[in-house]
């Protein structure tokens, strides 16, 4: 299947990195932790969550990619590139990017080698 035949997800840009992490936290459960994808494309670091937007008129199961983008050379991006988890503190809305899970909600950061074909140019 070539790239033109692949159905693309609907990209939804988040207002902030904190909003993306808040979304990931809200859909995580003890039985199934959400993960955040990260990849570099066109000198930018993309962080995102794949989801399904249900019950939108006739479009049941619309695939969505909620994302936030950073300049690859920013200090925040440098820190995130080397991290494996984002830890959300249970006592307030404090987030930390780390190599290892810690107490609180540890959301895995999954590094992709490249932008997947099902994500459009954003």
N, C-alpha and C positions, 0 to 999 in steps of 0.2 A: 504494500500500500504506500503510495507516495504522499508527500506532505500536503498536497492540494486536496486529497481525498479524506484527510483526517478532519473530523469535526472539532472545531476549536472551542475552548471554554470561553465564557463571558468574563473578561477581566473587570474587576471592581477595585479601584484604587482606594486605599484607606487614607484617612486624613493624617494619621501619625503611626509610628511604630508601636506606640502604646495601645492604640486602637486595635491593631492587628493582634497583639499579644492578649489583649482583653477578650477579643473574639475567640482566640484559641483556648483561653482559659475557660470561657463560658461553655464551650462545646466538649471539653474534656471530661471524662468520667473515670472513676477508678477502674472500670472494666475495659475502657478503651481510651487511651491517651491520644490526643491529637498531636500531630507533628507539624512542623513548619519547614517547608522546602526553601532552600537557598541556592542560588546560582548566579553566576556572573555573565552578563550579556551586554555588549556595547559599552564597556567600561562602567557598568553600573551593577550594584549588588541588589538582587531581587530577593525578597522574603515573601512567602505566601502560603496560603492554605487552600487546598482544593475542597470544594463543597458542592452540594446539590441544593439548588433553590427549588423547593417543593411548592406545589399548589399555586403557580403563577399562571393564572388563566388556563389556556390550553397547553402551556408548556410545562407539563409535569416532569420534574427531574432535570431542570435546566442546569448544566454543569457550570460552575462558577469558580474563578480563581481570585480570591481576596488577596491583595498584595500591597506591599510598600517597597519603595525603591530608594536606594542611597547611592551617592557617588562612591565608586569603588575605592577612591583614595582618601575618603574622609576618615577621621580618627574613629568614629563610631563603626564604620564598615570594617576597618582593620580589626577591631576588637571582635566583631561578630564573625568575621571570616574564620578566625581561629577557635571559635567556640563550638561546642557540641550540644549545649543546652541553653535554654533561657529559663531561669528560675524565677517564679513569681512568689513573692513572700506572702505568707498567710496573714501577716499583721499589717495590712495596708497594701497599697498598690506600688510596691517596690519590685523592680525587675533587675536581674543580673545575668550577664552572659558568662557562661563557665564551660570548662572542659568536662566536668563531671557533675552528675546530679547532686542536689543538696536538699535539705529539708524545705518543705513548701511544695509547690507544683513545679516539677521539672519537665518542661516541654522539649522533646528532642528536636534538634535542628538537623535536617537531612540535606547534605550537600550533593547536588547534582553536577555531573561533569559539564553539562551544557543546558541551554534552554530547551525544554521538551517541545516537540513539534505541535502538540495540541494547545500550546499557549501562543496566542497571536503576538505580533510585534506590539509592544506596549511602551 
